[in-house]
């Protein structure tokens, strides 16, 4: 008898009919001879509705009270799913994060899980029940309700799978797996049978919104077998695996495009020790995440520094850097929001040279200009003009022959 | 410094604007130099909305899961009210029934409170916070969420006031107190300054929907000073007091009309020992509450028995009694839904005779026929035709001079 953790997102439980569908799927899994723990998110739109209520009362509501408020969304889903499973003739029990004992730190609205007690779940599984756990939520040591922030229900599912030593953690979503590229851009993009944790991490942080990075990191750290599947059909999903499971590694696993970033350039900075440190300390102080950083070769004692940030942070970064520009007598700040970051990801490039030059050649042949480059062991990213992003993805997908197995 | 428990019902917190109004009231009470514990119900309509969701999934949802579901309603209210109080510059913390430690029995959807731990509330009050507690809910010993059934938030408020030894428990509602009669029927009905627990109990169970009986019983048992006030204006409400507080007792406190009952008559029953017992055992087995019971004087070894039940129970009672009628060879069952129960209530009638005859005379003078009578130490009820109920209330209100202090 295998123990399977299944996670269903907000779209999958968006209305009573969909909840019944999820219930059927859960019951099928149970009747196939498995123990099942289910993690659910709030019904689609519910969390936003609650946050809007809060905003009508306060522009800046307390994080503790926000967590108290929005955690009701998942509590509603678990109760309804339990009723739906009962209706299909199987026993089931719903549990809040607090009832399971999902202990987190104190950071309301983006808490981190510290510890999970498996006892209550194991006891209910032993009674032949489906155990349904509210995703996205936990409690801190004062018994205050906390929430885990974006992608929190995925993290809950993976964490439960880890403590329960589950045989599989299945993440059900509205796409049916991880593709070599976004199928809306590349119609012949291929669904991957498997992908390594590291590749998935790069794909996730590069704009493939299938799984949140945090849950993948967690799965990697605690060795949780993970897969991504569609809740709307029964097709096999994508397995996220340890590198060692893969017999023969293709060079490139996929291509992604990310248009959420802007490029900020400080021109004509004095090339002195400590200037870059000063700059990025300041940025970190305001909790702004920096992605790529490039420093030009120095000329006549001056240099330029470019970096990318999320477009939402542009107004903040402009006001922060205005003073600094004066202080270090940089010539100007230049912000370009018309950019896209195109990446090729693949664990195989560790052992294959020539990936970067092939990527640059493919883009050059298509007349696409590269303005920034950054590389890691398993990915290469290029910043190009936003309007050329889709063409670039197509060109790279074809050039690296990702449509072929 | 006084400790005041305030309870606001669903209409009082029906939307963000009303929640802000409640917050203002709470903050005013605090700034008058009091410690304040607030109990709130779910936003008006929210509980029904959740129950309808459940009914879309299951005709007969599990009580445990129903409690899990509907208890979110109060959790939403407490979080929003905390935000509103913060917005007005006072510190506040919201707590669920579980977080307070409101321990109940296992009877989901109509649990009874067994124990409440005052520690957490006292600790937060000592930190100068307004403590906001979700009404209507608790947990059982397995940590399952339970709800207290109809009027549960009133019960929560009175119970908290009892364990905290509060100086006053104020129940805010959409009427501004207890009246000598329903002001919609009797325009010159007078708001009572005070009423005894016993009278309030009779009034509550007789159709004056201001306070649920359970909370009044609780207040009486634990000696909690209680008052009913409007959340929409600042007028003084009605105090519910121990008998001994009242210096001079008026004979009659109020007149009520209840049109929710039907009269069931079994005609021509054999007048033998055990027949009535058989009848009412059967009715009790199906959880049907009986109110008034009358047995006619026996003639020729046969008698008639009449009793009143809630109109909702009429279909059930008909099917239950069909068999019995045959078994005991009664002549027929007669159901009359066209009735109203008119009552006069007052602790003073203990020491004043003639109340009953005055009541019957007043009704007779108005040409109103009485078909059943029942009395207790502090009330007299008459069943009349439903269409004559309003007239009866007016006649009795005037005849007993209830418009005068």
Interface residues (C-beta under 8 A of the other chain):
Chain A: X16 X19 X20 X50 X53 X54 X56 X57 X58 X61 X62 X64 X65 X66 X68 X69 X71 X72 X75 X76 X78 X79 X80 X82 X83 X84 X86 X87 X93 X94 X96 X98 X99 X143 X144 X145
Chain B: X16 X19 X20 X50 X53 X54 X56 X57 X58 X61 X62 X64 X65 X66 X68 X69 X71 X72 X75 X76 X78 X79 X80 X82 X83 X84 X86 X87 X93 X94 X96 X98 X99 X143 X144 X145
